[in-house]
Structure formats: structure tokens, C-alpha cells
Amino acid sequence: MLPNTGKLAGCTVFITGASRGIGKAIALKAAKDGANIVIAAKTTHAHPKLPGTIFTAAEEIEAAGGKALPCSVDVRDEQQISNAVEKAVERFGGIDILVNNASAISLTNTLETPTKRVDLMMNVNTRGTYLTSKACIPYLKKSKIAHILNLSPPLNLNPMWFKQHSYTIAKYGMSMCVLGMAEEFKGEIAVNALWPKTAIHTAAMDMLGGSGIESQCRKVEIIADAAYSIFKRPKSFTGNFIIDENILREEGIKNFDIYAIKPGHPLLPDFFLDEHPDIIIKKAESRDVIPELKEEKPQPPPKQRSGAVEETFRIVKDSLSDDIVKATQAVYQFELSGEDGGTWFLDLKSKGGNVGYGEPSNQADVVMSMSTDDFVKMFSGKLKPTMAFMSGKLKIKGNMALAIKLEKLMNQMNAKL
């Protein structure tokens, strides 16, 4: 772990979304130096699925050695942002660091994303970052430290990231704020972006990835340490898109197992990075050509189906029960390319459940497209569905919540496959 130096003692750090997860971790790291933390977040009452409120976070910050100011802030509301900034200045005398951490996510494609969800992502991610920065900049310009840090990714223009995730535009809006503001306030305020190399374990990740996802994640402390490293740097360090592991290597950190939830376990790569070998990219020979994603074309199903896919479905069928059907209540359709491929289904709505070749009699709730090899690996536990999805091997259309339910069922199948 990166040691504290005391550099942030007495500094005021304004953090959106700081009631839990990454935002709270950054707050606690700064608090150990004796910093003043403004907790600008929505949660004032305990959420049934997401632990922590602005008040419980304040207690932890005070216990860590900092001073806390909990403020109820929805970053979609400009007046609430302004009120929190005024309270911060009145209480602490100014603002030295702004962390734009609040974010909304929906891993659905264009046609599957309701307009209200699009508005939420745009208003929280891009607009919220812009408005909070705008409100804090007059005070940041007076600070000797003066940092804005957005939790947003490098602007990777690989079309895969735009095709798979509709929230890319909203998240990239935060990164574009970095480009613009770093140039606009050069010499006055350092403006940078920070993004994790791997998935980070938070309550939100548990909701997205389902049970067992934590073993493929790193702890929030790696982001907190990386953010702290950035805050130590001068105002001239600006306009950078920083990956957590890279900047910590510069700090001399060599053993990253200390950040792993399960040391030695394979880690899930985060979105928007093409560094993982499972992401197959055709390298452009010219620097002016955008890299293209290699996609397998579905092959027509063979006449005889007696291979690994057939055997996998046989084992799945033997394992079905009324309890599994009752707990799942979904119909899955699989579009498999390669040998023994074609269209298959898993019906977990009808009494007793059913599997088979061809389209289901009832409309599928989830359609999954992948190769036959990856399908068998997924059901045998050799390939995590979340990893397959994030690396582009698995394409999902339909209800994401029901897709996550299937991962739990796959975990039960692993011992038999």
C-alpha cells in the first residue's frame, strides 16, 4: 500500500458519490493525512442493497483523522451542488481538490436502454461532472494544490466499446471534460482522469456481476492510493489519463497482490482497455486506421449434434428441478458459432424446465451469442460469463438481470461438467 505523507493535512477535498465504494476509499485515504472531506452524495438513508450513507461515511472519515462535512447532493441538481460548495467554503475556507466520482451505469445496447436511463447517465456522468467542476473552479484557482480528478477512462475509440455499452458516451463525456478543462486552466488547476486496470470490488459491482465476482476484483484501496499519488503532484501534471496500476508502479509498488480480493486469482479487466489478451483486436497497419474487432461469423449447424454442446445441454437437463425453475423464471436462447453450433435454448419458465436444439416455444428473455468452445468453457467454470462479456466473447441481448441469474446456475453445474 502507498504510505501517507501528510501532504493533504488541512486541505479540503470535495468528493461526489463519497458515501460508499471508490469515493469513500479516496476520502478515507485523504482523511489519514488530516484532510477536510466534503461528502457530496445522495444517500441520506440506508439503501436496502447498497450499504452506507453520507453520515456513516462522515463517522469513518472522522475516525480516520479527517474532518467531515456530509452534504446531500444529487449532481443532477445545480442548486444542490452550489449549496454544498457554499457550505464547504464557509466551513473550511476553500476547496483544494475536487473528485468527480458520482456515476450511473447501464450495460444495455441502444434499443434496450429506456430514455430515462439515457438521461440519468448523461445527467449524472457528463453534466454532473461539468456542473460540479464549474462550481468548484473559482475556489480551486485560489488553491496552491488545485486538482480536479475525474473517475473516467482513456478515450479509446475501438468501436467495440461503443457497440456493446450505451453508457460509453456518457462516461467519455467525463473524460472530454478532462481534455477541455486541462487546456483551459493550464497552470492554474491540474485536471486528470483516473481509471482502474481491473474490476474493483464495490457493492455496485456485486449487483452487476453477481455472486463470486469479488474473487476477480481488486480492492477499492488501489484507486485510493493512485488518487493520492496524483494529488501529490504539481499543477503542471495535467491532462493525463492515468491507469491505477501504472502510476503506482512509478511510486515503486511491485506487489499488486496486496490489492487483490483473492491473491493469485485471475482478474477481470475493466472496460475501455484493450490490454487484456482475451480482447482480440486487429491491429491497424496505418496509424490513421481505427482498429477493428474480429468477429466470428455464425456457422450453419451440422447435421449431427453429438459433441460437447450436446453433452453440456444433456447434463444441464439432468440437473434441472422445479426449484431451479421457480428461482430463475427465464427463457435463454443461445446463438452458437462453430462446430456443433446453431440455435439452442434453456427454458427455465416451464414446469420442470427444458433444453433443446432450435428456438424456444416461448419468447426468449435473454439471447446470448458466442462460440461453441466458449459456451462449453462457461458452463464448465473455465470462463466466467462476466469476463466473456467484458472481453467481447459473449454478446447479450435482453434482460441483464436474468443473464446474471444464469451465472449462478452455471456455478451449480460446474461440479458436474
C-alpha positions as CSV (number, residue, x, y, z in Angstrom):
1,M,0.0,0.0,0.0
2,L,1.1,3.6,-0.7
3,P,2.1,5.3,2.6
4,N,0.6,8.6,3.6
5,T,2.9,11.6,3.7
6,G,0.8,14.2,5.4
7,K,0.7,16.4,2.3
8,L,-3.1,16.8,2.4
9,A,-3.2,17.9,6.0
10,G,-5.7,20.8,6.3
11,C,-6.7,20.5,2.6
12,T,-10.3,20.4,1.6
13,V,-11.4,17.6,-0.7
14,F,-14.8,17.7,-2.3
15,I,-15.9,14.2,-3.5
16,T,-19.1,13.3,-5.3
17,G,-20.5,9.9,-4.6
18,A,-18.4,9.5,-1.4
19,S,-20.9,7.7,0.8
20,R,-19.5,4.3,-0.3
21,G,-17.2,2.4,-2.7
22,I,-14.4,4.2,-4.5
23,G,-15.4,7.7,-3.4
24,K,-15.3,6.8,0.2
25,A,-12.0,5.0,-0.1
26,I,-10.4,8.1,-1.6
27,A,-11.9,10.1,1.2
28,L,-10.5,7.8,3.9
29,K,-7.0,7.9,2.3
30,A,-7.0,11.7,2.4
31,A,-8.5,11.7,5.9
32,K,-5.5,9.8,7.2
33,D,-3.5,13.0,6.4
34,G,-5.9,15.1,8.3
35,A,-7.8,16.5,5.3
36,N,-11.2,18.1,5.3
37,I,-13.7,15.9,3.3
38,V,-16.9,17.2,1.8
39,I,-19.1,14.1,1.2
40,A,-21.4,15.2,-1.7
41,A,-23.7,12.2,-2.2
42,K,-27.4,11.3,-2.4
43,T,-27.7,8.6,0.2
44,T,-29.1,10.1,3.5
45,H,-30.9,6.9,4.5
46,A,-29.7,3.3,4.3
47,H,-30.3,1.7,0.9
48,P,-31.6,-1.9,1.1
49,K,-28.9,-3.3,-1.2
50,L,-26.1,-0.7,-1.1
51,P,-24.6,-0.1,2.4
52,G,-23.5,3.4,3.7
53,T,-24.9,6.9,3.9
54,I,-23.2,10.3,3.9
55,F,-23.5,10.2,7.7
56,T,-21.9,6.8,8.2
57,A,-19.1,7.8,5.8
58,A,-18.6,11.0,7.9
59,E,-18.1,8.9,11.0
60,E,-15.5,6.8,9.3
61,I,-13.7,9.8,8.0
62,E,-13.6,11.5,11.4
63,A,-12.3,8.2,12.9
64,A,-9.5,8.1,10.3
65,G,-8.3,11.5,11.4
66,G,-10.1,13.9,9.0
67,K,-12.9,16.4,9.3
68,A,-16.1,15.6,7.5
69,L,-18.9,17.7,6.1
70,P,-21.8,15.5,4.8
71,C,-23.9,17.2,2.2
72,S,-27.0,15.7,0.5
73,V,-26.2,16.3,-3.2
74,D,-27.8,14.9,-6.4
75,V,-25.3,16.1,-9.0
76,R,-28.2,16.5,-11.5
77,D,-29.4,19.4,-9.4
78,E,-27.3,22.5,-9.9
79,Q,-28.7,24.2,-6.8
80,Q,-27.8,21.3,-4.6
81,I,-24.2,21.4,-5.9
82,S,-24.0,25.2,-5.3
83,N,-25.3,24.8,-1.8
84,A,-22.7,22.1,-1.0
85,V,-19.9,24.2,-2.4
86,E,-21.0,27.3,-0.3
87,K,-21.2,25.1,2.8
88,A,-17.7,23.7,2.2
89,V,-16.2,27.2,1.7
90,E,-18.0,28.5,4.8
91,R,-16.9,25.6,6.9
92,F,-13.3,25.1,5.6
93,G,-12.4,28.3,3.9
94,G,-12.0,27.0,0.4
95,I,-11.7,23.9,-1.9
96,D,-8.3,22.4,-2.9
97,I,-9.3,19.2,-4.6
98,L,-12.4,18.0,-6.5
99,V,-13.0,14.3,-7.2
100,N,-15.8,13.7,-9.7
101,N,-16.7,10.1,-8.8
102,A,-20.5,10.0,-9.0
103,S,-21.6,7.9,-11.9
104,A,-24.6,6.0,-13.3
105,I,-24.2,2.8,-15.4
106,S,-26.4,0.7,-17.6
107,L,-24.9,-2.2,-19.6
108,T,-27.5,-2.3,-22.3
109,N,-27.5,-1.7,-26.0
110,T,-29.2,1.1,-27.9
111,L,-32.6,-0.5,-28.3
112,E,-32.7,-2.0,-24.8
113,T,-32.0,1.3,-23.0
114,P,-35.0,3.4,-21.9
115,T,-34.8,7.1,-22.5
116,K,-35.0,7.8,-18.8
117,R,-31.9,5.7,-18.3
118,V,-30.1,7.5,-21.0
119,D,-31.0,10.8,-19.4
120,L,-29.8,9.5,-16.0
121,M,-26.4,8.6,-17.3
122,M,-25.9,11.8,-19.3
123,N,-27.0,14.0,-16.4
124,V,-25.0,12.2,-13.7
125,N,-21.8,11.4,-15.6
126,T,-21.2,14.2,-18.1
127,R,-23.5,17.0,-16.9
128,G,-22.9,16.4,-13.2
129,T,-19.2,16.4,-13.7
130,Y,-19.3,19.6,-15.7
131,L,-21.6,21.4,-13.2
132,T,-19.6,20.3,-10.1
133,S,-16.4,21.3,-11.7
134,K,-17.8,24.7,-12.8
135,A,-19.0,25.4,-9.2
136,C,-15.6,24.5,-7.6
137,I,-13.2,26.1,-10.1
138,P,-13.4,29.6,-8.7
139,Y,-12.1,28.3,-5.4
140,L,-9.7,25.8,-6.9
141,K,-8.0,28.6,-8.7
142,K,-7.1,30.1,-5.3
143,S,-5.6,26.9,-4.0
144,K,-1.9,26.0,-4.0
145,I,-2.8,22.3,-4.7
146,A,-5.7,22.7,-7.2
147,H,-6.6,19.3,-8.6
148,I,-9.7,18.0,-10.4
149,L,-9.8,14.2,-10.7
150,N,-12.5,12.5,-12.8
151,L,-13.0,8.8,-12.4
152,S,-13.3,8.2,-16.1
153,P,-11.5,6.2,-18.8
154,P,-9.0,6.9,-21.5
155,L,-10.7,7.9,-24.8
156,N,-10.4,4.6,-26.5
157,L,-12.0,4.7,-30.0
158,N,-12.1,1.0,-30.6
159,P,-15.7,0.6,-31.9
160,M,-16.3,-2.5,-29.7
161,W,-16.8,-0.2,-26.6
162,F,-19.3,1.9,-28.5
163,K,-21.2,-1.1,-29.8
164,Q,-21.6,-3.0,-26.6
165,H,-22.3,-0.3,-24.0
166,S,-24.6,2.6,-24.4
167,Y,-23.2,4.3,-21.4
168,T,-19.9,4.8,-23.1
169,I,-20.9,8.2,-24.5
170,A,-21.8,9.5,-21.0
171,K,-18.6,8.1,-19.4
172,Y,-16.5,9.6,-22.2
173,G,-18.1,12.9,-21.6
174,M,-16.4,13.0,-18.2
175,S,-13.1,12.3,-20.0
176,M,-13.7,15.0,-22.5
177,C,-14.2,17.4,-19.6
178,V,-10.6,16.5,-18.6
179,L,-9.3,17.3,-22.1
180,G,-11.1,20.6,-22.3
181,M,-10.5,21.9,-18.7
182,A,-6.9,20.8,-18.6
183,E,-6.2,23.0,-21.5
184,E,-8.5,25.9,-20.3
185,F,-7.0,26.0,-16.8
186,K,-3.4,25.0,-17.6
187,G,-1.0,26.5,-15.0
188,E,-3.9,27.1,-12.6
189,I,-5.6,23.7,-12.0
190,A,-4.4,20.2,-12.7
191,V,-7.2,18.2,-14.4
192,N,-6.7,14.5,-14.8
193,A,-8.6,11.2,-15.2
194,L,-8.1,8.0,-13.3
195,W,-9.3,4.5,-14.3
196,P,-8.6,1.0,-12.9
197,K,-6.8,-1.6,-14.9
198,T,-9.1,-4.3,-13.4
199,A,-12.6,-4.5,-12.0
200,I,-12.8,-3.0,-8.5
201,H,-14.9,-4.7,-5.8
202,T,-17.8,-2.5,-4.7
203,A,-21.4,-3.1,-3.8
204,A,-22.4,-1.9,-7.2
205,M,-20.0,-4.5,-8.8
206,D,-21.7,-7.2,-6.8
207,M,-25.1,-6.1,-8.2
208,L,-23.7,-6.1,-11.8
209,G,-21.5,-9.2,-11.6
210,G,-23.4,-11.4,-9.2
211,S,-22.2,-13.8,-6.6
212,G,-18.5,-14.7,-6.8
213,I,-17.4,-11.7,-8.8
214,E,-15.3,-10.4,-5.9
215,S,-12.6,-13.0,-6.5
216,Q,-11.9,-11.4,-9.9
217,C,-11.6,-7.9,-8.5
218,R,-9.1,-5.7,-6.7
219,K,-9.9,-3.7,-3.5
220,V,-11.0,0.0,-3.7
221,E,-7.7,0.9,-1.9
222,I,-5.8,0.6,-5.2
223,I,-7.8,3.5,-6.6
224,A,-7.4,5.5,-3.4
225,D,-3.7,5.0,-3.4
226,A,-3.5,6.0,-7.1
227,A,-5.6,9.1,-6.5
228,Y,-3.4,10.1,-3.5
229,S,-0.3,9.7,-5.8
230,I,-1.9,12.2,-8.3
231,F,-2.8,14.7,-5.5
232,K,0.9,14.8,-4.5
233,R,1.9,16.0,-8.0
234,P,2.2,19.7,-9.1
235,K,-0.4,21.7,-11.1
236,S,1.8,21.1,-14.2
237,F,0.8,17.4,-14.1
238,T,-2.4,17.8,-16.1
239,G,-4.4,16.4,-19.0
240,N,-3.4,12.8,-18.2
241,F,-5.5,9.7,-18.5
242,I,-4.0,7.6,-15.7
243,I,-4.3,3.8,-15.1
244,D,-4.1,3.0,-11.4
245,E,-1.5,0.2,-11.7
246,N,0.8,2.3,-13.9
247,I,1.1,5.3,-11.6
248,L,1.6,3.0,-8.6
249,R,4.4,1.2,-10.4
250,E,6.0,4.7,-10.7
251,E,5.6,5.0,-6.9
252,G,7.6,1.8,-6.5
253,I,4.8,-0.6,-5.8
254,K,5.7,-4.0,-7.2
255,N,3.5,-6.5,-5.4
256,F,-0.1,-5.9,-6.5
257,D,-1.4,-9.0,-4.8
258,I,-1.9,-6.7,-1.7
259,Y,-4.8,-5.1,-3.6
260,A,-6.4,-8.3,-4.7
261,I,-9.5,-9.7,-3.0
262,K,-8.2,-13.2,-3.7
263,P,-4.4,-13.0,-4.4
264,G,-3.3,-15.1,-7.3
265,H,-6.8,-15.4,-8.8
266,P,-7.2,-14.2,-12.4
267,L,-8.5,-10.6,-12.5
268,L,-11.3,-9.2,-14.6
269,P,-10.1,-6.4,-17.0
270,D,-12.1,-3.2,-16.8
271,F,-14.0,-1.6,-19.6
272,F,-12.4,0.6,-22.3
273,L,-8.9,-1.0,-22.1
274,D,-7.5,-3.2,-24.9
275,E,-4.6,-4.6,-22.9
276,H,-6.1,-8.0,-22.0
277,P,-5.2,-10.8,-24.3
278,D,-8.7,-12.1,-24.4
279,I,-9.8,-9.0,-26.3
280,I,-9.0,-9.8,-29.9
281,I,-8.1,-6.7,-31.8
282,K,-6.9,-6.5,-35.4
283,K,-4.0,-4.1,-35.2
284,A,-4.2,-1.3,-37.8
285,E,-1.2,-1.2,-40.1
286,S,-1.7,2.5,-40.5
287,R,-2.0,4.9,-37.5
288,D,-4.9,6.6,-39.3
289,V,-7.0,3.5,-39.4
290,I,-9.2,2.7,-36.4
291,P,-8.6,-0.9,-35.2
292,E,-11.4,-3.3,-36.0
293,L,-12.8,-6.1,-33.8
294,K,-12.5,-9.6,-35.3
295,E,-15.9,-11.2,-35.2
296,E,-16.6,-14.8,-36.0
297,K,-19.4,-15.4,-38.5
298,P,-22.0,-17.9,-37.3
299,Q,-21.6,-21.2,-39.0
300,P,-24.7,-23.3,-40.0
301,P,-25.4,-26.1,-37.6
302,P,-24.0,-29.5,-38.5
303,K,-26.5,-32.3,-39.4
304,Q,-25.5,-34.4,-36.4
305,R,-25.2,-32.9,-32.9
306,S,-23.3,-35.2,-30.7
307,G,-20.4,-33.1,-29.5
308,A,-19.6,-31.1,-26.3
309,V,-22.5,-28.7,-26.7
310,E,-25.0,-31.6,-26.9
311,E,-23.4,-33.2,-23.8
312,T,-23.4,-30.0,-21.9
313,F,-27.1,-29.5,-22.5
314,R,-27.8,-33.1,-21.5
315,I,-26.1,-32.6,-18.2
316,V,-27.9,-29.3,-17.7
317,K,-31.2,-31.0,-18.4
318,D,-30.5,-33.8,-15.9
319,S,-29.8,-31.1,-13.3
320,L,-33.0,-29.2,-13.7
321,S,-35.6,-29.1,-11.0
322,D,-38.8,-27.2,-10.1
323,D,-36.8,-25.3,-7.5
324,I,-34.3,-24.0,-10.1
325,V,-37.2,-23.1,-12.5
326,K,-39.0,-21.3,-9.7
327,A,-35.9,-19.4,-8.7
328,T,-34.9,-18.3,-12.2
329,Q,-38.2,-17.8,-14.3
330,A,-36.5,-17.1,-17.6
331,V,-36.0,-18.4,-21.1
332,Y,-32.5,-18.3,-22.5
333,Q,-31.6,-18.6,-26.2
334,F,-28.0,-19.4,-27.3
335,E,-26.7,-18.5,-30.8
336,L,-23.6,-20.6,-31.1
337,S,-21.0,-20.3,-33.8
338,G,-18.6,-23.1,-34.8
339,E,-18.8,-26.9,-34.7
340,D,-21.9,-28.2,-33.0
341,G,-23.3,-24.7,-33.1
342,G,-26.6,-23.2,-34.2
343,T,-29.6,-22.1,-32.0
344,W,-30.2,-23.8,-28.7
345,F,-32.5,-22.9,-25.7
346,L,-32.8,-23.3,-22.0
347,D,-36.3,-22.9,-20.7
348,L,-36.5,-22.2,-17.0
349,K,-40.1,-21.0,-17.0
350,S,-42.0,-24.1,-18.0
351,K,-42.7,-26.7,-15.3
352,G,-39.6,-28.8,-14.6
353,G,-37.6,-26.8,-17.2
354,N,-36.4,-27.9,-20.6
355,V,-33.5,-27.6,-23.0
356,G,-33.1,-28.3,-26.7
357,Y,-32.0,-27.5,-30.2
358,G,-33.7,-24.7,-32.1
359,E,-35.7,-21.8,-30.9
360,P,-37.8,-22.0,-27.6
361,S,-41.6,-22.2,-27.8
362,N,-41.8,-19.1,-25.6
363,Q,-40.0,-15.9,-26.5
364,A,-36.5,-15.7,-25.0
365,D,-35.9,-13.2,-22.2
366,V,-32.1,-13.3,-23.0
367,V,-30.3,-14.1,-26.2
368,M,-26.6,-15.0,-25.8
369,S,-24.2,-15.2,-28.8
370,M,-20.8,-16.8,-28.6
371,S,-18.7,-19.7,-30.0
372,T,-19.4,-23.3,-29.0
373,D,-16.0,-23.5,-27.3
374,D,-16.7,-20.5,-25.1
375,F,-20.1,-21.9,-24.3
376,V,-18.7,-25.2,-23.0
377,K,-16.0,-23.3,-21.1
378,M,-18.6,-21.1,-19.4
379,F,-20.8,-23.9,-18.2
380,S,-17.8,-25.9,-17.0
381,G,-16.5,-22.9,-15.0
382,K,-13.3,-22.3,-17.1
383,L,-14.6,-19.0,-18.4
384,K,-16.6,-16.6,-16.2
385,P,-19.6,-15.1,-18.1
386,T,-18.7,-11.6,-16.8
387,M,-15.2,-12.0,-18.2
388,A,-16.6,-13.3,-21.5
389,F,-19.0,-10.4,-21.8
390,M,-16.5,-7.7,-20.9
391,S,-13.9,-9.1,-23.3
392,G,-16.3,-9.3,-26.2
393,K,-16.5,-13.1,-26.4
394,L,-20.1,-13.0,-25.2
395,K,-22.8,-10.8,-26.6
396,I,-26.0,-10.4,-24.6
397,K,-29.4,-9.1,-25.8
398,G,-32.3,-8.8,-23.4
399,N,-32.7,-8.7,-19.6
400,M,-29.3,-8.3,-18.0
401,A,-30.6,-9.2,-14.5
402,L,-31.8,-12.5,-15.8
403,A,-28.5,-13.0,-17.6
404,I,-26.7,-12.6,-14.2
405,K,-29.1,-15.2,-12.7
406,L,-27.8,-17.7,-15.3
407,E,-24.3,-17.3,-14.0
408,K,-25.4,-18.5,-10.6
409,L,-26.9,-21.6,-12.3
410,M,-23.7,-22.2,-14.2
411,N,-21.8,-22.2,-10.9
412,Q,-24.0,-25.1,-9.7
413,M,-23.3,-27.0,-13.0
414,N,-19.5,-26.7,-12.7
415,A,-19.1,-29.8,-10.5
416,K,-20.9,-32.0,-13.0
417,L,-19.3,-30.7,-16.2
